[in-house]
Amino acid sequence: MAPVKLHRCNYTFLHTDLDACWRVQRALDEQGIAYEVVKEGWGKGKRPRVEALSGQSKLPVLELPNGEVYRAESKEMAERVRAGTLPLS
């Protein structure tokens, strides 16, 4: 099965709750879930790869092993990762 892919912003050095992508990445780390980081464009500009994948341009986006794509507000995404309600393995 393919690994989880975390499509996130390029600001991987920013480790604060102000960074929506970091919220989800930290939740994956806390749960010990292996993932691949896929860096997407800077800021809130166009992200054609993300738009093709999820139908919109906001980050973060999780590409799950079963092929499902999951996007929600980062706090909700992190809560679901911690709760174990996503098919992440």
Stockholm file with secondary structure:
# STOCKHOLM 1.0

chainA/1-89         MAPVKLHRCNYTFLHTDLDACWRVQRALDEQGIAYEVVKEGWGKGKRPRVEALSGQSKLPVLELPNGEVYRAESKEMAERVRAGTLPLS
#=GR chainA/1-89 SS CCCEEEEECSCTTCCSTTCHHHHHHHHHHHTTCCEEEEECCSTTSCCHHHHHHHSSCCSCEEECTTSCEECCCHHHHHHHHHHTCSCCC
#=GC SS_cons        CCCEEEEECSCTTCCSTTCHHHHHHHHHHHTTCCEEEEECCSTTSCCHHHHHHHSSCCSCEEECTTSCEECCCHHHHHHHHHHTCSCCC
//
